[in-house]
Amino acid sequence: MVFPLAPALRRSLLSRGATSAFLHRSASFLAGRTVQVGLVQSLRASNVQLSRTRWQSTAAAPATAHFTGSAEDELAFGEGDGGDRPAPTLDTLQGKVSEETLKGLRDMGITRLSPVQEAVFSHLPALAVPISQRPEGSKDTRDLLVKARTGTGKTLGFLVPAIEMRKRSIEAAGAAALKEATNESDTRLRRQAERSFARGNVGTLIISPTRELATQIAAEAIKATKYHGMEVRLFTGGANKRMQMRDFLRGRRDIVVATPGRLRDLLTTEPDMKAAFAKMDLLVLDETDTVLEIGFRDDLDAISEYLPTAEHRQTLLYSATVPRNVQQVARNFMHKQHEVIDCIKDDAPPVHAHVPQYFTLLPSARDQIPHLLRLIAHDQMTNPGHSKVVVFFPTLKLTQLFATILRSLASKTTPAGRATRVHELHSKMTQAGRDKASQAFRSDTSGAAVMVTSDVSARGVDYPNVSRVIQVSIPSSKEQYIHRVGRTGRAGSKGVNPRGDLVLHEWEGAFATWELADIPIKPTSVDALKDEVADLASKFDAGDLQLPSELRRSRLAESWTGDARQVVDEIETATQQLLRRVDEIAVRDTFVSMIGFYSAKVETLRTSRDAVVEALRAWTVDAMGLAQPPYVSPSFLQRIGMGDTGKKSSRGGGYGSGFGQPRERSTRRGDGPRLSKPWTGRGRPRSDEHEDRGGYEGRRENRGYEGRRERREFDGRREYRDRDDFGGKRERRNSYESRRDRFDFDA
């Protein structure tokens, strides 16, 4: 019985040409997120001409097509500030920015400015004057704290000032060289001085929370600097550090886009980096609240030690929210005379408010897989030919597990049949693999695409025309729930009926009741969805629901089943057949990762640690088909903060009296004694017809690991390769050191 968790991922070192092709494909898929009707030509690596003297992976290159703009700029087209006044046109920037910048923006399809862009650009051209060129005591705007949501055009809001500032700095370096020369008309000397300055000093540093978002920003910068001859550097984890440094040292350093972890690593280990950033003009902190939420505060503080002080540089800070920790960063990183631009109106509806949202409390863990499959089938029939589903999971192992499950079952249990394409994205993949998966999902035209992902796709990263977001198990926070839902219902989405679904176990119900109390989310049930899917399948078979004409004429139409009702009725049977071949070790590893995740969520769930462990053990039997739940030792639970709390377990004794011991069970699922449900009644039902059962009111000390520390401990212990189906030969990397000693499994 073999359970391959992940497809083979080659750990390739990106060559200059290969990396170039990737970044320009990034530019292509960014350009493909349109708000206009019509086809958009794609950038193709073969058409990109790059100078050999530039770093090909990020150098600005001529594009082969005109663009309609990126998702970040969706609101920049034809929308005003919510009143009757039309949005200002791009021509209003005439005289404020250079002609090269305007030409680049026109090529990107920008015709009007979004409210964020209008607010920031109103400070031009003064905002783009470097500190070193300002007269002493200047009162012109220097630092901005911009409160803006994603999808509002904010990327160009900081790229345009960065480009203009860099242009001024380079021209000043050339002018200074001529001033010292005997022949002040020596253009060769001026160009040489400008080139030397561009190669020796960083112009703008943009810090982004995730690799994917950093890559998108870099691709946008490449397009915006098209006529300036500037180059863009991209420092993210997952790529070869030596190659990044080699190309950084050889090329220009106009704009650097980086994730905090990789940048800190390079600054502390590479002596040449310190000098390059010593005279930097502009620091941009994008998605600052997310940077802090992920846990990069220490990295930001360490990075700041290598940058000019706030007195000697400019800072633009962008954040969707400004909680206390963001305010602290603003005080530490920005000049005291900074200005605040609030582009989020108090009466403006949240991005997710117009998306219908539903949550389901599963009566049993055995309903988890069938319910997920029905949600996908439901979307394929409510968005025929336009289904594009993103499924989020809380841990890496759970993501890998369900990616394999869906890859095995989707073609047999959904109306689209073999046309259903399952993509996988998580942090364990190489950067090249993640980029390939993101691009494949963006460009998927099957009309039945599914992306199975961890939170690397939750915020900032945009996929066009996502029809549904499904969240399986609780997210890490209410904010994360909102960010995930925000992947659908985006401005400019065409031909889809967006929806969000949250699928919870009974013992997770308190999250929906308490954490999402002010979210417009409605309860639904397993039976209600089952009936609705059956009804839709009957209509689909009768011809009441049809694929769009362009899809009916394609080969993909042949893969759509001719008997949707029969297919969805077989979901339960197909699931049971698959579970007979599940690898027990894979399920156990996933079980461990889930214990790690929930160790920090006990208080949120308003239940006990004992109840969470019992529920997860029950999940391995009911949802995954194990004959017995895994044994996990008290010492292991104690080490991760899930140990004995001094209360009796649901079986009538503490850990010392037998908690966690293997139970006597039949090998047939459903036979024998059921595991108890000590979590029952922990959350109040949202619907009025149910009684208010109350909930656990006390607050326990949370002794679990939190945030990134917890994820490092529990995720990614083993990697399965080269097989996408159950029952094949397993090839395993021995990346677990003395696994039994580490996890205390009774294997």
Buried (B, 14 or more C-beta within 10 A) or exposed (E): EBBBBBBEBEEEEBEBEBBBBBBBBBBBBBBBBBBEEEEBBBBEBEBBEBEEEBBBBBBBBEBBBEBBBBBBBBBBBEBBBEEEEEBBEBEBBEEBBBEBBBEBBBBBBBBBBBBBBBBBBBBBBEBBBBBEEBEEEEEEBBBBBBBBBBBBBBBBBBBBBBBBBBBBBBBBBBEEBBEEEEEEEBEEBBEEBBBEBBBEBBBBBBBBBBBBBBBBBBBBBBBBBBBBBBBBBBBBBBBBBEBBBEBBBEBBBBBBBBBBBBBBBBBEEBEEBBEBBEBBBBBBBBBBBBBBBBBBBEBBEBBBEBBBEBEBBBBBBBBBEBEEBBEEBBEEBBBEEBBEBEBBEEEEEBBBEEBBBBBBBBEBBBBBBBBBBBBBBBBBBBBBBBBBBBBBBBBBBBBBBBBBBBBBBBBBBBBBBBBBBBBBBBBBBBBBBBBBBBBBBBBBEBBBBBBBBBBBBBBBBBBBBBBBBBBBBBBBBBBBBBBBBBBBBBBBBEEBBBBBBBBBBBBBBBBBBBBBEEBEBEBBBBEEBBEBBBEBBBBBBEEEBEBBEEBEEBEBBEBBBEEBBEBBBEBBEBBBBBBEBBBBBBBBBBBBBBBBBBBBBBBBBBBBBBBBBBBBBBBBBBBBBBBBBBBBBBEBBEEBBBBBBEEBBBBEEBBEEEBBEEBEBEEEBEEBEEBBBBBEBBBBBBEEEEEEEEBBEEEEEBBBBBEEEBBEBBBBBBBBBEBBEBBEEBEBEEEBEEBEEEBBBEE
